Amino acid sequence: MSSLDVPPGLLRWVAGIDVPTAAGSTAVDVPDHATTLLLRSDKRELIVMGPRTRAAYHVGAPSHSCVRIRMRPGRAQALLGRPLRDLADRVLPLRELPGLDVDQLAADPIAALEEALADWPEPSVRLEEAAHLLVGATVATTAAQLHIGERRLHTLFTAGTGLSPKHFARIDRVRTVLAADAGQWSDIAATAGYYDQSHMTAEFRYFMGVPPAAFTAGRRPAATPCTA
């Protein structure tokens, strides 16, 4: 998978842009608390992918040409004009986005989205602020720092990300482990915010299907054909 630079005009909306690996190669879609827009330019098909709560191992299907645009917390809710509470682990087709149709996006997805969002009002940063605070903190502590109740924080996350604050934080921690440089697992566990190494191993196995040492060594679940 190759990553593309996010244009300055999209930085307030988009966390990352990538192009999946070529057909025939094995890929891992890691757990992700973000909502992603996927454009298949060859089929002129626009798809919204909700948060992914478990890893998926697959082999790229032939003739798929696509760009994936990973949205910042809360931005997909504004862009789609609907809460995301029912989008976790779902893949839904879209006919168009506000001010954009599939043909415009297929021609140049990044430029088309940048132009369409140029005049949009500044999106709320409340959820993104909450997401940052939640890293390394409990739900109760995060709610207190935001001066809101835990129930309000739960509503904010489920509507804006499709996940509860606790589930969002769990996925964030496992992504921290996946992004860590090689080192002592106990040190990585502490950096990622786990109680200890055994806690990290159990959580990693839950989300990734195998323990971290097995995953790093390439002993992973069998890949299946890509269907999304």
C-alpha positions in Angstrom: 0.0 0.0 0.0 1.3 3.4 -0.9 0.4 6.7 0.8 -0.2 10.0 -0.8 0.3 13.5 0.6 -2.8 15.1 1.9 -3.2 18.5 0.2 -3.3 21.5 2.6 -6.9 22.2 1.7 -7.9 18.8 3.0 -5.9 18.6 6.2 -8.8 19.8 8.3 -10.9 16.9 6.9 -8.6 14.1 5.9 -6.2 12.0 8.1 -4.6 10.1 5.2 -4.9 9.0 1.6 -3.6 5.7 0.3 -3.7 3.5 -2.8 -4.1 -0.3 -1.9 -1.6 -2.8 -3.0 -1.6 -4.4 -6.4 -3.8 -7.3 -7.3 -2.5 -10.7 -6.2 -0.5 -9.5 -3.2 -1.6 -10.1 0.4 -2.7 -7.1 2.4 -3.8 -6.5 6.0 -6.6 -4.1 6.7 -5.8 -3.3 10.4 -8.5 -2.2 12.9 -9.4 1.4 12.3 -11.6 3.8 14.2 -11.9 6.1 11.2 -14.5 6.2 8.5 -13.0 5.9 5.0 -14.2 6.9 1.6 -13.2 4.5 -1.1 -13.4 5.4 -4.8 -13.1 2.7 -7.5 -12.2 4.8 -10.5 -12.4 1.9 -12.9 -16.0 1.1 -11.9 -16.9 4.7 -11.1 -18.1 3.5 -7.7 -18.0 5.4 -4.4 -18.1 3.5 -1.1 -18.1 4.6 2.5 -16.4 2.2 4.9 -17.3 2.5 8.5 -14.9 1.9 11.4 -13.2 -1.6 11.2 -13.3 -3.4 14.5 -11.2 -6.4 13.5 -8.3 -7.0 11.2 -9.0 -8.4 7.7 -6.4 -10.4 5.7 -7.0 -10.5 2.0 -5.6 -10.9 -1.4 -6.2 -8.0 -3.8 -8.8 -8.7 -6.5 -7.9 -8.2 -10.1 -8.8 -5.0 -12.0 -9.4 -3.0 -8.8 -8.2 0.6 -9.1 -9.1 2.6 -6.0 -8.1 5.5 -3.7 -9.0 5.4 0.0 -9.5 8.6 1.9 -9.4 8.2 5.7 -11.4 10.9 7.4 -10.5 12.7 10.7 -12.8 12.0 13.7 -16.2 13.6 13.3 -15.5 14.8 9.7 -17.3 12.0 8.0 -20.5 12.8 10.0 -20.5 16.3 8.7 -19.6 15.2 5.1 -22.3 12.5 5.0 -24.9 14.6 6.9 -25.8 11.7 9.2 -24.7 10.1 12.5 -22.3 7.2 12.1 -23.6 5.1 15.0 -24.7 2.2 12.7 -21.7 2.2 10.3 -19.2 0.1 12.2 -18.0 -2.8 10.1 -20.3 -1.9 7.3 -19.6 -1.0 3.7 -22.2 1.1 1.9 -22.4 2.5 -1.7 -22.9 6.2 -2.2 -24.2 7.8 -5.3 -22.7 11.2 -4.5 -21.4 13.5 -1.8 -22.6 17.1 -1.3 -21.5 19.1 -4.4 -19.8 16.0 -5.9 -20.8 13.1 -8.1 -18.9 9.9 -8.9 -17.8 11.2 -12.3 -16.1 14.2 -10.8 -14.4 12.1 -8.2 -13.3 9.4 -10.7 -11.6 12.0 -12.8 -9.4 13.3 -9.9 -10.7 12.3 -6.5 -8.3 14.4 -4.4 -8.6 17.6 -6.4 -12.4 17.2 -6.7 -12.8 16.7 -2.9 -10.5 19.6 -2.2 -12.5 21.9 -4.4 -15.8 20.8 -3.1 -14.8 21.3 0.6 -13.0 24.6 0.0 -16.0 26.7 1.0 -17.4 24.5 3.7 -17.5 26.0 7.2 -14.8 24.9 9.6 -15.7 21.5 11.0 -16.1 21.1 14.7 -12.9 20.0 16.5 -14.8 18.8 19.6 -14.6 15.1 18.8 -11.0 15.2 17.6 -10.1 17.0 20.8 -11.9 14.2 22.8 -10.1 11.6 20.7 -6.7 13.1 21.6 -7.5 13.3 25.3 -8.7 9.7 25.3 -5.3 8.4 24.4 -3.8 7.3 27.7 -6.8 8.4 29.8 -10.0 6.8 31.0 -13.4 7.7 29.7 -14.2 9.3 33.0 -11.0 11.4 33.0 -11.6 12.5 29.4 -15.2 13.5 30.1 -14.0 15.5 33.1 -11.3 17.3 31.1 -14.0 18.3 28.5 -16.4 19.4 31.2 -19.1 17.0 30.0 -20.7 13.9 31.4 -19.7 10.4 30.4 -23.1 9.8 28.8 -22.6 12.9 26.6 -19.1 11.7 25.7 -20.5 8.3 24.7 -23.2 10.0 22.5 -20.5 12.3 20.9 -18.4 9.3 20.0 -21.1 6.9 18.8 -22.6 9.7 16.6 -19.3 11.0 15.3 -17.3 7.8 14.9 -19.7 4.8 15.2 -17.8 3.5 18.2 -18.1 4.0 22.0 -15.2 5.9 23.6 -13.9 2.7 25.1 -13.9 0.8 21.8 -12.3 3.8 20.1 -9.5 3.8 22.6 -8.9 0.1 22.4 -8.5 0.3 18.6 -6.2 3.3 19.0 -3.9 1.3 21.4 -3.6 -1.6 19.1 -2.8 0.7 16.2 0.0 2.2 18.4 1.5 -1.3 18.8 1.3 -1.9 15.1 3.1 1.4 14.4 5.8 0.8 17.0 9.4 0.1 16.1 10.8 -3.3 17.1 11.8 -3.5 20.7 10.9 -5.1 24.0 7.2 -6.0 24.1 6.9 -4.8 27.7 8.2 -1.3 26.7 5.8 -1.2 23.7 2.9 -2.2 26.0 3.7 0.6 28.4 4.0 3.2 25.6 0.7 2.1 24.1 -1.1 2.5 27.5 -1.7 -1.1 28.5 -1.6 -2.4 32.0 1.2 -4.8 31.2 2.5 -7.1 28.4 -0.1 -9.8 28.9 -2.9 -7.2 28.6 -1.4 -6.0 25.3 -1.1 -9.6 24.0 -4.7 -10.4 24.8 -6.0 -7.2 23.2 -3.8 -7.6 20.1 -5.0 -11.2 19.6 -8.6 -10.1 19.9 -8.2 -7.4 17.2 -5.6 -9.0 15.0 -6.4 -12.8 15.3 -2.8 -13.7 16.5 -0.4 -12.5 19.2 1.9 -9.6 18.4 5.0 -11.8 18.2 3.3 -14.1 15.7 2.1 -11.2 13.6 5.5 -9.7 13.5 7.0 -13.0 12.4 4.5 -13.3 9.6 2.4 -16.1 11.1 -1.0 -14.6 10.3 -4.5 -15.8 9.5 -5.0 -17.1 6.0 -5.9 -14.4 3.5 -9.2 -14.4 1.7 -10.2 -12.7 -1.6 -11.0 -9.0 -1.3 -14.7 -8.3 -1.6 -14.8 -4.6 -0.6 
